[in-house]
Amino acid sequence: MNRFLLIVAFLMVFAVDSLAVHVAVLETGADESAKDRVSFSDRQYLTNVLRER
């Protein structure tokens, strides 16, 4: 009986792990002079595109 419970617990761990949601974090950065060359709306658009991925 103990072996059966151990196997069930082991399988449950893998079942829960397969349902996990993974989140990736992408750090974006640029030097200060880039802010002067790229408009705010273009930066905002790029941010929205990156969020969709």
CHARMM-style PDB file with segment names, atoms N, HN, CA, C and O in Angstrom:
ATOM      1  N   MET     1       0.831  -1.203   0.000  1.00  0.00      PROA
ATOM      2  CA  MET     1       0.000   0.000   0.000  1.00  0.00      PROA
ATOM      3  C   MET     1       0.865   1.252   0.000  1.00  0.00      PROA
ATOM      4  O   MET     1       0.566   2.212  -0.711  1.00  0.00      PROA
ATOM      5  N   ASN     2       1.938   1.253   0.794  1.00  0.00      PROA
ATOM      6  HN  ASN     2       2.181   0.473   1.371  1.00  0.00      PROA
ATOM      7  CA  ASN     2       2.819   2.417   0.828  1.00  0.00      PROA
ATOM      8  C   ASN     2       3.471   2.666  -0.521  1.00  0.00      PROA
ATOM      9  O   ASN     2       3.648   3.808  -0.944  1.00  0.00      PROA
ATOM     10  N   ARG     3       3.824   1.577  -1.185  1.00  0.00      PROA
ATOM     11  HN  ARG     3       3.680   0.649  -0.841  1.00  0.00      PROA
ATOM     12  CA  ARG     3       4.449   1.722  -2.507  1.00  0.00      PROA
ATOM     13  C   ARG     3       3.453   2.331  -3.495  1.00  0.00      PROA
ATOM     14  O   ARG     3       3.827   3.176  -4.309  1.00  0.00      PROA
ATOM     15  N   PHE     4       2.204   1.912  -3.430  1.00  0.00      PROA
ATOM     16  HN  PHE     4       1.900   1.226  -2.770  1.00  0.00      PROA
ATOM     17  CA  PHE     4       1.164   2.455  -4.302  1.00  0.00      PROA
ATOM     18  C   PHE     4       0.996   3.960  -4.062  1.00  0.00      PROA
ATOM     19  O   PHE     4       0.915   4.731  -5.019  1.00  0.00      PROA
ATOM     20  N   LEU     5       0.944   4.379  -2.811  1.00  0.00      PROA
ATOM     21  HN  LEU     5       1.009   3.753  -2.033  1.00  0.00      PROA
ATOM     22  CA  LEU     5       0.807   5.801  -2.493  1.00  0.00      PROA
ATOM     23  C   LEU     5       2.019   6.597  -2.974  1.00  0.00      PROA
ATOM     24  O   LEU     5       1.880   7.728  -3.440  1.00  0.00      PROA
ATOM     25  N   LEU     6       3.191   6.010  -2.862  1.00  0.00      PROA
ATOM     26  HN  LEU     6       3.304   5.091  -2.484  1.00  0.00      PROA
ATOM     27  CA  LEU     6       4.402   6.678  -3.329  1.00  0.00      PROA
ATOM     28  C   LEU     6       4.362   6.865  -4.840  1.00  0.00      PROA
ATOM     29  O   LEU     6       4.739   7.923  -5.343  1.00  0.00      PROA
ATOM     30  N   ILE     7       3.914   5.862  -5.556  1.00  0.00      PROA
ATOM     31  HN  ILE     7       3.607   5.002  -5.147  1.00  0.00      PROA
ATOM     32  CA  ILE     7       3.808   5.964  -7.022  1.00  0.00      PROA
ATOM     33  C   ILE     7       2.775   7.012  -7.406  1.00  0.00      PROA
ATOM     34  O   ILE     7       3.012   7.812  -8.312  1.00  0.00      PROA
ATOM     35  N   VAL     8       1.637   7.018  -6.730  1.00  0.00      PROA
ATOM     36  HN  VAL     8       1.445   6.368  -5.994  1.00  0.00      PROA
ATOM     37  CA  VAL     8       0.589   8.011  -7.016  1.00  0.00      PROA
ATOM     38  C   VAL     8       1.109   9.422  -6.743  1.00  0.00      PROA
ATOM     39  O   VAL     8       0.883  10.330  -7.543  1.00  0.00      PROA
ATOM     40  N   ALA     9       1.794   9.610  -5.633  1.00  0.00      PROA
ATOM     41  HN  ALA     9       1.978   8.872  -4.983  1.00  0.00      PROA
ATOM     42  CA  ALA     9       2.353  10.929  -5.309  1.00  0.00      PROA
ATOM     43  C   ALA     9       3.385  11.342  -6.343  1.00  0.00      PROA
ATOM     44  O   ALA     9       3.433  12.504  -6.746  1.00  0.00      PROA
ATOM     45  N   PHE    10       4.205  10.404  -6.770  1.00  0.00      PROA
ATOM     46  HN  PHE    10       4.166   9.460  -6.442  1.00  0.00      PROA
ATOM     47  CA  PHE    10       5.223  10.679  -7.785  1.00  0.00      PROA
ATOM     48  C   PHE    10       4.568  11.122  -9.092  1.00  0.00      PROA
ATOM     49  O   PHE    10       5.014  12.090  -9.707  1.00  0.00      PROA
ATOM     50  N   LEU    11       3.524  10.429  -9.519  1.00  0.00      PROA
ATOM     51  HN  LEU    11       3.162   9.642  -9.019  1.00  0.00      PROA
ATOM     52  CA  LEU    11       2.823  10.786 -10.752  1.00  0.00      PROA
ATOM     53  C   LEU    11       2.105  12.127 -10.637  1.00  0.00      PROA
ATOM     54  O   LEU    11       2.019  12.871 -11.614  1.00  0.00      PROA
ATOM     55  N   MET    12       1.596  12.434  -9.460  1.00  0.00      PROA
ATOM     56  HN  MET    12       1.666  11.829  -8.667  1.00  0.00      PROA
ATOM     57  CA  MET    12       0.920  13.721  -9.260  1.00  0.00      PROA
ATOM     58  C   MET    12       1.895  14.878  -9.383  1.00  0.00      PROA
ATOM     59  O   MET    12       1.541  15.935  -9.905  1.00  0.00      PROA
ATOM     60  N   VAL    13       3.111  14.689  -8.911  1.00  0.00      PROA
ATOM     61  HN  VAL    13       3.398  13.830  -8.487  1.00  0.00      PROA
ATOM     62  CA  VAL    13       4.126  15.741  -9.024  1.00  0.00      PROA
ATOM     63  C   VAL    13       4.386  16.051 -10.488  1.00  0.00      PROA
ATOM     64  O   VAL    13       4.473  17.220 -10.864  1.00  0.00      PROA
ATOM     65  N   PHE    14       4.511  15.034 -11.315  1.00  0.00      PROA
ATOM     66  HN  PHE    14       4.441  14.084 -11.010  1.00  0.00      PROA
ATOM     67  CA  PHE    14       4.753  15.259 -12.733  1.00  0.00      PROA
ATOM     68  C   PHE    14       3.534  15.834 -13.434  1.00  0.00      PROA
ATOM     69  O   PHE    14       3.681  16.624 -14.367  1.00  0.00      PROA
ATOM     70  N   ALA    15       2.345  15.461 -13.013  1.00  0.00      PROA
ATOM     71  HN  ALA    15       2.225  14.820 -12.256  1.00  0.00      PROA
ATOM     72  CA  ALA    15       1.127  16.006 -13.612  1.00  0.00      PROA
ATOM     73  C   ALA    15       1.006  17.493 -13.311  1.00  0.00      PROA
ATOM     74  O   ALA    15       0.647  18.276 -14.191  1.00  0.00      PROA
ATOM     75  N   VAL    16       1.295  17.882 -12.100  1.00  0.00      PROA
ATOM     76  HN  VAL    16       1.587  17.246 -11.385  1.00  0.00      PROA
ATOM     77  CA  VAL    16       1.229  19.299 -11.728  1.00  0.00      PROA
ATOM     78  C   VAL    16       2.310  20.084 -12.450  1.00  0.00      PROA
ATOM     79  O   VAL    16       2.072  21.208 -12.892  1.00  0.00      PROA
ATOM     80  N   ASP    17       3.489  19.506 -12.571  1.00  0.00      PROA
ATOM     81  HN  ASP    17       3.682  18.593 -12.212  1.00  0.00      PROA
ATOM     82  CA  ASP    17       4.590  20.176 -13.246  1.00  0.00      PROA
ATOM     83  C   ASP    17       4.283  20.407 -14.721  1.00  0.00      PROA
ATOM     84  O   ASP    17       4.679  21.431 -15.279  1.00  0.00      PROA
ATOM     85  N   SER    18       3.586  19.476 -15.359  1.00  0.00      PROA
ATOM     86  HN  SER    18       3.264  18.645 -14.906  1.00  0.00      PROA
ATOM     87  CA  SER    18       3.287  19.623 -16.782  1.00  0.00      PROA
ATOM     88  C   SER    18       2.228  20.697 -17.025  1.00  0.00      PROA
ATOM     89  O   SER    18       2.101  21.183 -18.149  1.00  0.00      PROA
ATOM     90  N   LEU    19       1.473  21.075 -16.007  1.00  0.00      PROA
ATOM     91  HN  LEU    19       1.577  20.680 -15.094  1.00  0.00      PROA
ATOM     92  CA  LEU    19       0.448  22.106 -16.152  1.00  0.00      PROA
ATOM     93  C   LEU    19       0.960  23.494 -15.757  1.00  0.00      PROA
ATOM     94  O   LEU    19       0.211  24.470 -15.807  1.00  0.00      PROA
ATOM     95  N   ALA    20       2.206  23.580 -15.373  1.00  0.00      PROA
ATOM     96  HN  ALA    20       2.814  22.787 -15.332  1.00  0.00      PROA
ATOM     97  CA  ALA    20       2.757  24.852 -14.915  1.00  0.00      PROA
ATOM     98  C   ALA    20       2.849  25.837 -16.074  1.00  0.00      PROA
ATOM     99  O   ALA    20       3.087  25.456 -17.220  1.00  0.00      PROA
ATOM    100  N   VAL    21       2.656  27.095 -15.753  1.00  0.00      PROA
ATOM    101  HN  VAL    21       2.463  27.405 -14.822  1.00  0.00      PROA
ATOM    102  CA  VAL    21       2.777  28.164 -16.736  1.00  0.00      PROA
ATOM    103  C   VAL    21       4.138  28.818 -16.548  1.00  0.00      PROA
ATOM    104  O   VAL    21       4.515  29.193 -15.438  1.00  0.00      PROA
ATOM    105  N   HSD    22       4.859  28.947 -17.633  1.00  0.00      PROA
ATOM    106  HN  HSD    22       4.553  28.642 -18.535  1.00  0.00      PROA
ATOM    107  CA  HSD    22       6.183  29.540 -17.574  1.00  0.00      PROA
ATOM    108  C   HSD    22       6.121  30.985 -18.055  1.00  0.00      PROA
ATOM    109  O   HSD    22       5.409  31.311 -19.005  1.00  0.00      PROA
ATOM    110  N   VAL    23       6.864  31.820 -17.395  1.00  0.00      PROA
ATOM    111  HN  VAL    23       7.443  31.555 -16.624  1.00  0.00      PROA
ATOM    112  CA  VAL    23       6.908  33.231 -17.748  1.00  0.00      PROA
ATOM    113  C   VAL    23       8.353  33.596 -18.044  1.00  0.00      PROA
ATOM    114  O   VAL    23       9.256  33.296 -17.264  1.00  0.00      PROA
ATOM    115  N   ALA    24       8.555  34.238 -19.167  1.00  0.00      PROA
ATOM    116  HN  ALA    24       7.820  34.481 -19.801  1.00  0.00      PROA
ATOM    117  CA  ALA    24       9.890  34.701 -19.529  1.00  0.00      PROA
ATOM    118  C   ALA    24       9.959  36.206 -19.311  1.00  0.00      PROA
ATOM    119  O   ALA    24       8.999  36.928 -19.580  1.00  0.00      PROA
ATOM    120  N   VAL    25      11.076  36.661 -18.833  1.00  0.00      PROA
ATOM    121  HN  VAL    25      11.856  36.075 -18.615  1.00  0.00      PROA
ATOM    122  CA  VAL    25      11.274  38.086 -18.606  1.00  0.00      PROA
ATOM    123  C   VAL    25      12.350  38.549 -19.571  1.00  0.00      PROA
ATOM    124  O   VAL    25      13.460  38.017 -19.595  1.00  0.00      PROA
ATOM    125  N   LEU    26      12.005  39.533 -20.353  1.00  0.00      PROA
ATOM    126  HN  LEU    26      11.103  39.965 -20.334  1.00  0.00      PROA
ATOM    127  CA  LEU    26      12.936  40.080 -21.325  1.00  0.00      PROA
ATOM    128  C   LEU    26      13.275  41.499 -20.900  1.00  0.00      PROA
ATOM    129  O   LEU    26      12.415  42.380 -20.890  1.00  0.00      PROA
ATOM    130  N   GLU    27      14.514  41.705 -20.556  1.00  0.00      PROA
ATOM    131  HN  GLU    27      15.212  40.990 -20.564  1.00  0.00      PROA
ATOM    132  CA  GLU    27      14.939  43.026 -20.134  1.00  0.00      PROA
ATOM    133  C   GLU    27      15.360  43.819 -21.361  1.00  0.00      PROA
ATOM    134  O   GLU    27      16.221  43.392 -22.130  1.00  0.00      PROA
ATOM    135  N   THR    28      14.749  44.959 -21.527  1.00  0.00      PROA
ATOM    136  HN  THR    28      14.049  45.305 -20.902  1.00  0.00      PROA
ATOM    137  CA  THR    28      15.120  45.829 -22.640  1.00  0.00      PROA
ATOM    138  C   THR    28      15.810  47.053 -22.075  1.00  0.00      PROA
ATOM    139  O   THR    28      15.414  47.587 -21.039  1.00  0.00      PROA
ATOM    140  N   GLY    29      16.797  47.469 -22.738  1.00  0.00      PROA
ATOM    141  HN  GLY    29      17.118  47.035 -23.580  1.00  0.00      PROA
ATOM    142  CA  GLY    29      17.526  48.639 -22.283  1.00  0.00      PROA
ATOM    143  C   GLY    29      18.242  49.304 -23.435  1.00  0.00      PROA
ATOM    144  O   GLY    29      18.550  48.674 -24.447  1.00  0.00      PROA
ATOM    145  N   ALA    30      18.494  50.556 -23.270  1.00  0.00      PROA
ATOM    146  HN  ALA    30      18.244  51.068 -22.449  1.00  0.00      PROA
ATOM    147  CA  ALA    30      19.206  51.319 -24.297  1.00  0.00      PROA
ATOM    148  C   ALA    30      19.898  52.486 -23.620  1.00  0.00      PROA
ATOM    149  O   ALA    30      19.565  52.870 -22.498  1.00  0.00      PROA
ATOM    150  N   ASP    31      20.844  53.026 -24.312  1.00  0.00      PROA
ATOM    151  HN  ASP    31      21.114  52.715 -25.223  1.00  0.00      PROA
ATOM    152  CA  ASP    31      21.499  54.199 -23.746  1.00  0.00      PROA
ATOM    153  C   ASP    31      20.564  55.399 -23.823  1.00  0.00      PROA
ATOM    154  O   ASP    31      19.568  55.370 -24.545  1.00  0.00      PROA
ATOM    155  N   GLU    32      20.877  56.425 -23.096  1.00  0.00      PROA
ATOM    156  HN  GLU    32      21.686  56.449 -22.509  1.00  0.00      PROA
ATOM    157  CA  GLU    32      19.991  57.596 -22.989  1.00  0.00      PROA
ATOM    158  C   GLU    32      19.820  58.310 -24.328  1.00  0.00      PROA
ATOM    159  O   GLU    32      18.773  58.913 -24.564  1.00  0.00      PROA
ATOM    160  N   SER    33      20.806  58.257 -25.197  1.00  0.00      PROA
ATOM    161  HN  SER    33      21.656  57.767 -25.005  1.00  0.00      PROA
ATOM    162  CA  SER    33      20.680  58.961 -26.482  1.00  0.00      PROA
ATOM    163  C   SER    33      19.654  58.289 -27.389  1.00  0.00      PROA
ATOM    164  O   SER    33      19.124  58.936 -28.293  1.00  0.00      PROA
ATOM    165  N   ALA    34      19.362  57.011 -27.173  1.00  0.00      PROA
ATOM    166  HN  ALA    34      19.792  56.486 -26.439  1.00  0.00      PROA
ATOM    167  CA  ALA    34      18.372  56.324 -28.005  1.00  0.00      PROA
ATOM    168  C   ALA    34      16.981  56.883 -27.762  1.00  0.00      PROA
ATOM    169  O   ALA    34      16.154  56.899 -28.674  1.00  0.00      PROA
ATOM    170  N   LYS    35      16.713  57.338 -26.554  1.00  0.00      PROA
ATOM    171  HN  LYS    35      17.384  57.325 -25.813  1.00  0.00      PROA
ATOM    172  CA  LYS    35      15.391  57.911 -26.265  1.00  0.00      PROA
ATOM    173  C   LYS    35      15.138  59.164 -27.102  1.00  0.00      PROA
ATOM    174  O   LYS    35      13.994  59.471 -27.437  1.00  0.00      PROA
ATOM    175  N   ASP    36      16.192  59.875 -27.433  1.00  0.00      PROA
ATOM    176  HN  ASP    36      17.121  59.625 -27.160  1.00  0.00      PROA
ATOM    177  CA  ASP    36      16.031  61.083 -28.240  1.00  0.00      PROA
ATOM    178  C   ASP    36      15.793  60.750 -29.714  1.00  0.00      PROA
ATOM    179  O   ASP    36      15.165  61.528 -30.431  1.00  0.00      PROA
ATOM    180  N   ARG    37      16.286  59.609 -30.163  1.00  0.00      PROA
ATOM    181  HN  ARG    37      16.796  58.977 -29.580  1.00  0.00      PROA
ATOM    182  CA  ARG    37      16.180  59.249 -31.579  1.00  0.00      PROA
ATOM    183  C   ARG    37      14.935  58.438 -31.902  1.00  0.00      PROA
ATOM    184  O   ARG    37      14.502  58.422 -33.054  1.00  0.00      PROA
ATOM    185  N   VAL    38      14.349  57.766 -30.921  1.00  0.00      PROA
ATOM    186  HN  VAL    38      14.701  57.779 -29.985  1.00  0.00      PROA
ATOM    187  CA  VAL    38      13.171  56.928 -31.148  1.00  0.00      PROA
ATOM    188  C   VAL    38      11.995  57.574 -30.443  1.00  0.00      PROA
ATOM    189  O   VAL    38      12.061  57.901 -29.258  1.00  0.00      PROA
ATOM    190  N   SER    39      10.910  57.754 -31.196  1.00  0.00      PROA
ATOM    191  HN  SER    39      10.856  57.489 -32.159  1.00  0.00      PROA
ATOM    192  CA  SER    39       9.749  58.435 -30.621  1.00  0.00      PROA
ATOM    193  C   SER    39       9.088  57.596 -29.537  1.00  0.00      PROA
ATOM    194  O   SER    39       9.253  56.377 -29.484  1.00  0.00      PROA
ATOM    195  N   PHE    40       8.345  58.265 -28.686  1.00  0.00      PROA
ATOM    196  HN  PHE    40       8.211  59.255 -28.729  1.00  0.00      PROA
ATOM    197  CA  PHE    40       7.640  57.586 -27.603  1.00  0.00      PROA
ATOM    198  C   PHE    40       6.648  56.567 -28.149  1.00  0.00      PROA
ATOM    199  O   PHE    40       6.537  55.462 -27.618  1.00  0.00      PROA
ATOM    200  N   SER    41       5.929  56.931 -29.203  1.00  0.00      PROA
ATOM    201  HN  SER    41       6.019  57.829 -29.634  1.00  0.00      PROA
ATOM    202  CA  SER    41       4.933  56.005 -29.769  1.00  0.00      PROA
ATOM    203  C   SER    41       5.607  54.763 -30.352  1.00  0.00      PROA
ATOM    204  O   SER    41       5.047  53.670 -30.270  1.00  0.00      PROA
ATOM    205  N   ASP    42       6.796  54.909 -30.939  1.00  0.00      PROA
ATOM    206  HN  ASP    42       7.250  55.798 -31.006  1.00  0.00      PROA
ATOM    207  CA  ASP    42       7.524  53.741 -31.449  1.00  0.00      PROA
ATOM    208  C   ASP    42       7.993  52.847 -30.307  1.00  0.00      PROA
ATOM    209  O   ASP    42       7.928  51.622 -30.416  1.00  0.00      PROA
ATOM    210  N   ARG    43       8.460  53.437 -29.223  1.00  0.00      PROA
ATOM    211  HN  ARG    43       8.513  54.432 -29.135  1.00  0.00      PROA
ATOM    212  CA  ARG    43       8.874  52.650 -28.055  1.00  0.00      PROA
ATOM    213  C   ARG    43       7.685  51.936 -27.440  1.00  0.00      PROA
ATOM    214  O   ARG    43       7.793  50.785 -27.016  1.00  0.00      PROA
ATOM    215  N   GLN    44       6.557  52.617 -27.392  1.00  0.00      PROA
ATOM    216  HN  GLN    44       6.470  53.552 -27.736  1.00  0.00      PROA
ATOM    217  CA  GLN    44       5.347  52.026 -26.837  1.00  0.00      PROA
ATOM    218  C   GLN    44       4.874  50.860 -27.713  1.00  0.00      PROA
ATOM    219  O   GLN    44       4.446  49.827 -27.197  1.00  0.00      PROA
ATOM    220  N   TYR    45       4.951  51.026 -29.027  1.00  0.00      PROA
ATOM    221  HN  TYR    45       5.299  51.865 -29.447  1.00  0.00      PROA
ATOM    222  CA  TYR    45       4.569  49.951 -29.944  1.00  0.00      PROA
ATOM    223  C   TYR    45       5.466  48.731 -29.744  1.00  0.00      PROA
ATOM    224  O   TYR    45       4.975  47.604 -29.677  1.00  0.00      PROA
ATOM    225  N   LEU    46       6.775  48.950 -29.650  1.00  0.00      PROA
ATOM    226  HN  LEU    46       7.173  49.865 -29.705  1.00  0.00      PROA
ATOM    227  CA  LEU    46       7.699  47.838 -29.444  1.00  0.00      PROA
ATOM    228  C   LEU    46       7.413  47.131 -28.121  1.00  0.00      PROA
ATOM    229  O   LEU    46       7.460  45.903 -28.052  1.00  0.00      PROA
ATOM    230  N   THR    47       7.122  47.885 -27.090  1.00  0.00      PROA
ATOM    231  HN  THR    47       7.084  48.883 -27.146  1.00  0.00      PROA
ATOM    232  CA  THR    47       6.780  47.292 -25.802  1.00  0.00      PROA
ATOM    233  C   THR    47       5.537  46.413 -25.922  1.00  0.00      PROA
ATOM    234  O   THR    47       5.505  45.311 -25.375  1.00  0.00      PROA
ATOM    235  N   ASN    48       4.528  46.885 -26.623  1.00  0.00      PROA
ATOM    236  HN  ASN    48       4.555  47.780 -27.067  1.00  0.00      PROA
ATOM    237  CA  ASN    48       3.303  46.096 -26.787  1.00  0.00      PROA
ATOM    238  C   ASN    48       3.558  44.828 -27.592  1.00  0.00      PROA
ATOM    239  O   ASN    48       2.997  43.778 -27.281  1.00  0.00      PROA
ATOM    240  N   VAL    49       4.396  44.912 -28.619  1.00  0.00      PROA
ATOM    241  HN  VAL    49       4.852  45.766 -28.871  1.00  0.00      PROA
ATOM    242  CA  VAL    49       4.715  43.723 -29.422  1.00  0.00      PROA
ATOM    243  C   VAL    49       5.461  42.711 -28.567  1.00  0.00      PROA
ATOM    244  O   VAL    49       5.186  41.515 -28.653  1.00  0.00      PROA
ATOM    245  N   LEU    50       6.388  43.160 -27.753  1.00  0.00      PROA
ATOM    246  HN  LEU    50       6.612  44.133 -27.683  1.00  0.00      PROA
ATOM    247  CA  LEU    50       7.135  42.244 -26.892  1.00  0.00      PROA
ATOM    248  C   LEU    50       6.239  41.586 -25.851  1.00  0.00      PROA
ATOM    249  O   LEU    50       6.461  40.431 -25.487  1.00  0.00      PROA
ATOM    250  N   ARG    51       5.240  42.298 -25.372  1.00  0.00      PROA
ATOM    251  HN  ARG    51       5.059  43.236 -25.667  1.00  0.00      PROA
ATOM    252  CA  ARG    51       4.314  41.731 -24.380  1.00  0.00      PROA
ATOM    253  C   ARG    51       3.454  40.640 -24.970  1.00  0.00      PROA
ATOM    254  O   ARG    51       3.058  39.717 -24.259  1.00  0.00      PROA
ATOM    255  N   GLU    52       3.155  40.721 -26.258  1.00  0.00      PROA
ATOM    256  HN  GLU    52       3.478  41.471 -26.836  1.00  0.00      PROA
ATOM    257  CA  GLU    52       2.296  39.730 -26.909  1.00  0.00      PROA
ATOM    258  C   GLU    52       2.997  38.401 -27.062  1.00  0.00      PROA
ATOM    259  O   GLU    52       2.320  37.380 -27.186  1.00  0.00      PROA
ATOM    260  N   ARG    53       4.275  38.356 -27.061  1.00  0.00      PROA
ATOM    261  HN  ARG    53       4.826  39.185 -26.960  1.00  0.00      PROA
ATOM    262  CA  ARG    53       5.028  37.112 -27.310  1.00  0.00      PROA
ATOM    263  C   ARG    53       5.066  36.236 -26.119  1.00  0.00      PROA
ATOM    264  OT1 ARG    53       5.657  35.157 -26.164  1.00  0.00      PROA
TER     265      ARG     53
END
